[in-house]
Amino acid sequence: MSTQKTEWKVLKKIPKKTIARFGEYNPLVVQLADNRGLKTQKDIDEFFNPDYKEDLHDPYLMTDMRRAVKRILKAKKSGEEVGICGDFDTDGVTASTLLTELLRGLKISGKVYLPDREKEGYGINKNAIDWLFKKGVTLIITCDCGVSNKKEIDYAKKEHGIDVIVLDHHHVPVNFSKEYIVVDPKRKGDTYPFKELCAAGVVFKLIEAFYRYEKDSLCMKNKEAFVKWLLDLVAIGTVADCVPLLHENRTLTTYGLTVLNKTKRIGIKELSSVASLPKEVTSYHIGFLIAPRINAAGRIDHANVGYKLMVSKTAADARRYAEKLEATNKERQRLTEKVYKEAKALITKKQEKKKIIIVSKENWPQGTLGIVAGKLTRDYFRPAIVVTKGKKGYAASSRGPECFSLVDAISECKEYLETFGGHRQAAGMTIIPEKYEAFVKKMEQIAGKKITAKMIVENIEVDAKITLADVNWDTHDAVSKMEPFGEGNPAPAFLIEGVTLTSKKAVGKEGKHVKIAVDDENGLRKQGIGFSLTEKLSDVKIGDMVDIVCRLSVNEWNGKRELEVMLLDLKISSKKRKRK
């Protein structure tokens, strides 16, 4: 087995009195809810019975939301041209599409500008502002960007007389004065109860504000239907951006998945066809099939392809864009694997011992950096920054574990940066070339102080101990009530102790995956698969008694459904089998 230490953290079993307090729910479900911090009747009822009308907060609780609505209404009355400036990832594309739908619903003329990742980088920039100005735009609405662009927003106002409304959800690095309109639940002093909306969620709250308070301004017959049919985009943006699928996000995603499975959006229908999505799309399919294809456009080609897909009006146009995304995604996969292998080759034994991994090379495609950083974080269980050194400067993406705030650490290094922004576990930046070495040194110092040796081990959080006999359809049905799964609400992991490994076979490309079978002491057998675990399980032999951490998985083949285990980890068991 791999020498990399893996720790299993089995969460504390809840007392019987807690189970009794929520007697209407399956005891295992109560345990899973408690593990996710849902401890009150209100929390649990909201989680298991999300209510669209009751669980969505008043959008006017967000700072400047009322001012944003008022300024947009002024643009409508004055016949102004409004510009949308979004981001190049799935959340940015869906947020931009939602804003487009709102402007259409208000009968406001609009122009959309999504930046080129390679040429312009993240956020609103002077090129975008100049282009929108030439198109006659007098009001710009940003989405999924803006809070890190005070200088550019000043430029828009001072040089072109353009007003800017910022709709964002990232940490706000500066305090904006009252003259700015900045809608961001993470803004200092903001009173909105839920802080974890994605950009698509924030834009949806703007649309909801119009529906609640300025309904007459929306130019369609069934205004309620107009708003609800937008929830497919909200669900895609929310799952794709890895914000916690709890509280308001859970409500939006639950209803959004219902809309997604009935979507009228031609672009989503064609993408579903090209990507061979099943009839019943879940959060898993958004995260692993839909979002990567939309993201691929911004990473390798241009985010406009994903945006045009979403706003397509004909099946022919939508099919063309969907097929282009499919081809681009395959190219993204090829380039990512190439960069990943090159990055791994650059990591020395000395660097492996440091608390943060930082690698760089000339002309790596920017669109691969974040994915590669994520792979390195999974390999070494510590933050990773991947830098491409180009003619126009140094661009970087970073990923990290929950124990370390990347955006805070990077903020401490802003003297070495041209731009930066992001979240606790994912951030991007452009580095001043002549200050690169100083930046690396400072980041290593910060990580060295804040990350302990105990933090840089692989941790698997186990929801509960079960037996092999518990891998049944009753358990599956109880666990399925926790869906949709995602950030903050992962698919539950279970520990099964003292089973015998009865078969083991390498499968898949290059034999990286492993199919197994395990038996309990009564001869009950369950099949399973472990992805990318062949090397880690190389020292485990058939006949060994083992403990496994797994998730429940349904294998559908030739019309048959079998319940299996999806292996997360396996260790030689310390238990001794009882003699019969």
VENSULRA-V687051 format. One record per residue. RES is the residue in one letter. OMEGA is omega in degrees with one decimal (* if undefined). Layout:
BEGIN
{{RES/OMEGA} {RES/OMEGA}}
END
This chain:
BEGIN
{{M/179.4} {S/177.8} {T/178.1} {Q/-178.5} {K/175.8} {T/-179.3} {E/176.2} {W/178.1} {K/179.8} {V/-176.8} {L/-174.0} {K/178.2} {K/-177.3} {I/-179.3} {P/-178.7} {K/-178.7} {K/176.1} {T/177.5} {I/-179.5} {A/-178.2} {R/178.6} {F/-173.2} {G/-179.3} {E/-179.0} {Y/173.5} {N/-178.8} {P/179.0} {L/179.1} {V/177.6} {V/176.8} {Q/-179.2} {L/178.2} {A/179.0} {D/178.0} {N/-178.9} {R/175.1} {G/-179.2} {L/-169.6} {K/-179.8} {T/178.4} {Q/-179.7} {K/-179.3} {D/-176.9} {I/177.7} {D/179.1} {E/-177.9} {F/-174.7} {F/179.7} {N/-178.3} {P/-176.1} {D/-175.8} {Y/-176.6} {K/-173.6} {E/-169.1} {D/178.5} {L/-176.4} {H/178.7} {D/-178.2} {P/-179.9} {Y/173.5} {L/176.8} {M/176.2} {T/174.4} {D/178.5} {M/179.1} {R/179.5} {R/178.8} {A/178.7} {V/-178.9} {K/-178.4} {R/178.1} {I/177.2} {L/176.2} {K/178.4} {A/178.3} {K/-177.7} {K/-176.0} {S/-178.8} {G/-178.4} {E/171.7} {E/-176.7} {V/178.7} {G/174.8} {I/176.6} {C/-175.4} {G/179.5} {D/-172.3} {F/176.9} {D/-175.6} {T/178.7} {D/179.1} {G/179.8} {V/-179.9} {T/177.3} {A/178.5} {S/178.3} {T/177.5} {L/178.2} {L/176.8} {T/178.7} {E/178.9} {L/-179.7} {L/176.2} {R/179.9} {G/177.7} {L/-174.9} {K/175.1} {I/178.2} {S/-176.4} {G/175.5} {K/-177.2} {V/177.1} {Y/172.9} {L/-175.0} {P/173.3} {D/-174.8} {R/-175.7} {E/-172.7} {K/-173.2} {E/-178.6} {G/-173.6} {Y/170.0} {G/176.4} {I/-176.1} {N/-176.6} {K/177.9} {N/179.8} {A/-178.3} {I/-179.9} {D/180.0} {W/-180.0} {L/177.7} {F/179.2} {K/177.7} {K/176.9} {G/-178.0} {V/176.9} {T/175.8} {L/176.5} {I/172.5} {I/176.9} {T/172.4} {C/-176.4} {D/175.6} {C/175.1} {G/-175.6} {V/176.6} {S/-171.5} {N/-179.2} {K/-179.0} {K/-179.6} {E/178.8} {I/174.9} {D/179.4} {Y/-179.6} {A/-176.8} {K/-173.2} {K/-176.2} {E/-174.0} {H/-179.3} {G/-178.9} {I/172.2} {D/179.6} {V/170.0} {I/179.5} {V/171.2} {L/-173.2} {D/177.9} {H/178.9} {H/176.1} {H/-175.0} {V/-175.3} {P/-179.4} {V/174.7} {N/178.4} {F/177.2} {S/-174.0} {K/-178.9} {E/179.5} {Y/172.3} {I/-175.8} {V/178.7} {V/-177.8} {D/-177.9} {P/178.7} {K/178.5} {R/-179.3} {K/178.7} {G/-179.7} {D/-174.7} {T/-179.0} {Y/-171.9} {P/-175.9} {F/-171.3} {K/-167.8} {E/174.8} {L/170.1} {C/-179.6} {A/177.5} {A/177.3} {G/178.9} {V/177.9} {V/177.9} {F/177.9} {K/174.5} {L/178.5} {I/178.6} {E/178.0} {A/176.5} {F/-178.3} {Y/-177.7} {R/-167.5} {Y/-177.8} {E/-174.0} {K/-177.2} {D/-180.0} {S/179.0} {L/-170.9} {C/174.0} {M/-175.3} {K/-177.3} {N/-174.9} {K/179.3} {E/178.4} {A/178.2} {F/-178.0} {V/-175.9} {K/179.8} {W/176.9} {L/-173.5} {L/175.5} {D/178.0} {L/179.6} {V/179.2} {A/-179.9} {I/-179.9} {G/-176.7} {T/179.5} {V/-176.5} {A/-175.7} {D/174.3} {C/171.2} {V/-175.5} {P/179.0} {L/178.1} {L/175.5} {H/-173.6} {E/177.5} {N/178.7} {R/178.9} {T/-179.5} {L/-177.9} {T/179.1} {T/178.8} {Y/178.9} {G/177.7} {L/175.3} {T/178.4} {V/-178.9} {L/-179.6} {N/174.6} {K/-167.1} {T/173.6} {K/-174.6} {R/-175.0} {I/-178.9} {G/179.3} {I/178.0} {K/-178.3} {E/177.0} {L/178.1} {S/179.5} {S/-178.4} {V/-177.8} {A/179.4} {S/177.5} {L/177.8} {P/179.6} {K/-178.9} {E/-178.7} {V/179.0} {T/177.1} {S/177.2} {Y/-177.4} {H/174.4} {I/-174.5} {G/-172.1} {F/-178.9} {L/-177.3} {I/-175.4} {A/179.9} {P/-179.9} {R/177.0} {I/178.4} {N/-176.3} {A/179.6} {A/-179.5} {G/-178.3} {R/-171.8} {I/-176.0} {D/176.0} {H/-176.6} {A/178.7} {N/-179.5} {V/177.8} {G/179.1} {Y/-179.4} {K/175.3} {L/-175.4} {M/-177.4} {V/-179.5} {S/179.2} {K/179.0} {T/179.5} {A/-179.3} {A/178.0} {D/-177.7} {A/179.8} {R/-180.0} {R/179.8} {Y/179.5} {A/179.4} {E/177.1} {K/176.6} {L/180.0} {E/179.6} {A/-179.7} {T/179.7} {N/177.4} {K/177.2} {E/177.0} {R/179.1} {Q/-179.9} {R/-179.1} {L/179.9} {T/179.6} {E/178.8} {K/-179.2} {V/179.7} {Y/179.6} {K/178.6} {E/179.3} {A/178.7} {K/-178.6} {A/-178.7} {L/-175.8} {I/-178.5} {T/176.8} {K/179.1} {K/-178.6} {Q/178.3} {E/-177.8} {K/180.0} {K/-175.0} {K/177.7} {I/178.1} {I/176.2} {I/179.7} {V/-179.7} {S/176.1} {K/179.4} {E/168.4} {N/166.3} {W/177.9} {P/-176.8} {Q/-176.8} {G/179.6} {T/-168.4} {L/-177.8} {G/-179.8} {I/179.6} {V/177.2} {A/177.8} {G/178.4} {K/179.3} {L/176.6} {T/177.8} {R/-179.6} {D/-171.3} {Y/176.7} {F/177.3} {R/179.9} {P/178.3} {A/175.6} {I/179.8} {V/-171.6} {V/171.4} {T/-178.6} {K/-178.8} {G/-179.6} {K/-176.7} {K/178.4} {G/-178.2} {Y/177.4} {A/-176.2} {A/171.1} {S/-178.2} {S/173.8} {R/-179.3} {G/178.1} {P/-177.4} {E/-174.1} {C/-173.6} {F/179.7} {S/179.9} {L/-175.4} {V/176.6} {D/-179.9} {A/-179.9} {I/177.7} {S/178.6} {E/-178.7} {C/-172.3} {K/177.9} {E/-179.6} {Y/-171.5} {L/172.3} {E/177.4} {T/173.1} {F/177.7} {G/177.5} {G/-174.5} {H/179.9} {R/-174.1} {Q/179.2} {A/-179.2} {A/177.3} {G/-177.7} {M/166.6} {T/-171.7} {I/174.6} {I/-171.8} {P/-176.8} {E/179.2} {K/-176.6} {Y/-177.7} {E/178.0} {A/177.8} {F/-179.7} {V/-178.7} {K/-178.7} {K/179.5} {M/178.3} {E/177.2} {Q/-179.5} {I/179.7} {A/-179.9} {G/-179.6} {K/-170.4} {K/-178.1} {I/177.6} {T/-179.8} {A/-179.5} {K/-177.9} {M/-171.7} {I/170.0} {V/176.7} {E/178.4} {N/173.4} {I/-179.6} {E/-176.6} {V/-177.5} {D/-176.2} {A/171.1} {K/174.6} {I/175.1} {T/178.4} {L/178.2} {A/178.6} {D/176.4} {V/-176.8} {N/-174.5} {W/176.0} {D/177.2} {T/179.0} {H/-178.4} {D/177.8} {A/-179.2} {V/-177.9} {S/177.2} {K/178.7} {M/-178.9} {E/4.7} {P/179.6} {F/178.5} {G/179.3} {E/179.8} {G/177.3} {N/-178.1} {P/172.8} {A/-173.5} {P/176.5} {A/-176.2} {F/175.9} {L/174.3} {I/-173.5} {E/169.3} {G/175.0} {V/-177.5} {T/177.0} {L/-176.1} {T/172.9} {S/-179.3} {K/-176.8} {K/176.4} {A/-178.9} {V/175.8} {G/-179.3} {K/-179.7} {E/176.9} {G/-176.7} {K/-176.8} {H/-177.2} {V/173.1} {K/-177.7} {I/166.8} {A/178.2} {V/178.0} {D/171.6} {D/-174.5} {E/177.8} {N/178.6} {G/176.5} {L/-176.5} {R/174.4} {K/176.1} {Q/177.2} {G/177.6} {I/176.0} {G/-177.7} {F/178.9} {S/-178.1} {L/-176.7} {T/-178.3} {E/-177.2} {K/-177.1} {L/-174.0} {S/-176.8} {D/179.6} {V/-174.5} {K/173.7} {I/-176.0} {G/177.7} {D/171.2} {M/-171.7} {V/167.3} {D/-179.7} {I/168.4} {V/-172.1} {C/168.8} {R/175.3} {L/-176.4} {S/178.2} {V/177.3} {N/179.9} {E/-177.1} {W/179.1} {N/176.7} {G/178.8} {K/177.0} {R/177.6} {E/179.3} {L/-178.7} {E/173.1} {V/171.7} {M/-173.0} {L/174.2} {L/178.3} {D/-178.2} {L/177.3} {K/172.5} {I/-175.2} {S/174.6} {S/-178.8} {K/173.6} {K/-177.8} {R/178.4} {K/175.2} {R/178.6} {K/*}}
END
